[in-house]
Every structure is written in C-alpha cells, then in structure tokens.
Amino acid sequence: LASLKVLSQPGVYEKVAATGRTLMEGMAKIVAEKGLPAQVIGVPVLFDVVYTKEEIRDYRSTAKADTAMQGRINARLREGGVLKGDTKFYVSVVHTEADVAHTLEAFRKAVMAE
C-alpha cells in the first residue's frame, strides 16, 4: 500500500520517465563518443544498451549482439557501484540526480575501457 501511495502522487510517472530519458540519452552519447556499435533500446523506465551494428527490430536481432562486450561493460558498472544484471536498466522513483550522474560516470568509464 505504501508503494501505491507514492505512485499516486502527481508527477511521479513524469519524473521517473524523465530520469530514464536522461540516462538513455547520456548513454547513447557516450557510446557514440567511443564509436561503439550500440543502440539504446526500450522505454525510459526499462531499457538497455545493445552492442550491435544491426538494426534492432525483434528478439532475433538482439540475439546477434555482442554479448561478451555487454558482459564486460556490465561487470565494470557493478565494480563502479551500479547494480545492473545481465540485461536492462530499471529506473525507479527513488533514483536521484546524483544517482543519474553516478550511473553515467560509471557507464562512461566502463565504455571507455573497451
């Protein structure tokens, strides 16, 4: 019930979507700066970076991605204090601007190590 109380407050969904968009845009910029073949796919509250030159159209096209690179980057993210499993970023209402900045900095370091 406490979760529903928070989620019913005005602007909550807009805030979490804005947080996710900031992360998605920042990550897309970082992989582009590095020149990695990657695409940020999904919606702002649930997204991932897929390392491939191919256009992502369906599950089969994501299966052709460079999972070894994704694994290395995800491992570096965890070493940098960002809890991320094998797939997807999950954005929450509790993520702050400081969390976003920390995540993008850890992502930058993880990507630049490639």
N, C-alpha and C positions, 0 to 999 in steps of 0.2 A: 504494500500500500504506500509506503514511503516513496518508492520509485514513481508510482502514478502521480503522486502529489507534485513531485519535481517536474515530471513531464507535462503536467497540465498547466504549468506557468507560462504566461505569454512570452514569446520569443525564444523559447528553449530550442525548438527544432531549427529555427533560423540560425541560432548561434552554433549549434553542432554542425550544421551544413556549411556554414562559413569557415569554421575551423578545418573541416575536411577539405574544402576547396583551397584554402591556403596551403595545406600540406601537399595536395595533389599538384598545384601549380608550382610550388617550390621544388618538389621532387622532379617534375618534368624539366624544369630549368636546369637543375643540377646534372641530370643525365645528358641533357643536350650540351651543356658546357664541356662535359667529359667526352662527348662524342660517342657515347654508348648506344647501341641499337636497342632502344627501350621505349615502351609505351606505358603511360599511367592509365589504367582502366578501372571502371567501376563507378560507383556513386560516392559522393563526399563522405558518407558515414561508413562505407565499406569498400575499400579499393586496394589495388596492388600495383606494383611495377612489374611488367613482364618484359624480359630481356630477349627481344627478337626484332628482326628487320621486317618480318612478315606482318601484313595487316591482320589484326585480331578481329575475327568475325564470329568465332564459336569456340567450343571447348577444344576441338581438334587443333585449331590454330594456336591455342595457348599451350597445348601439349608439345609443340615444336620449339618452345622457348628454351633458352639456355638455363636450365635448372641448376647447373653447377655454379654459374655466376650468381644466380639468385641466392643459393645456399651460402656462398661466401659473404655476400653483402648482408644477408640476414644475420649471419653469425657475428659480423662486425657490429651490426646495430645492437645486438644483445650485449656485446662487450662494451659498447658505448652507453649502456644503460637504457636502451629502448627495447621494451618487451615486444618482440614480434616473432611469431612462429614461422612455419614454412610458407604460409600464404596469408595474404590480406592484412591490411591495417584496419583496425576497428577504432572509430572515433567515438568519444563519449562526451556527455555534457560536463564532465569534471575536468577535461583537458583545458589547460590554461594557455595563455600566450607564451608563458615561459616553457611549458611542455612542447609547444609547437616549435619554438626556437631551438630547444634542445634536440628535438627529433630531427629537424632539418640540418643542424650542425653534425649530428651523428651520421645522418644519411650522407651528407657531403663527404665526410671523412671515409665512410665505407665505400662510396663510389669512387672517390679519387684514388683509393688504394688498388683499384683494378688496373 
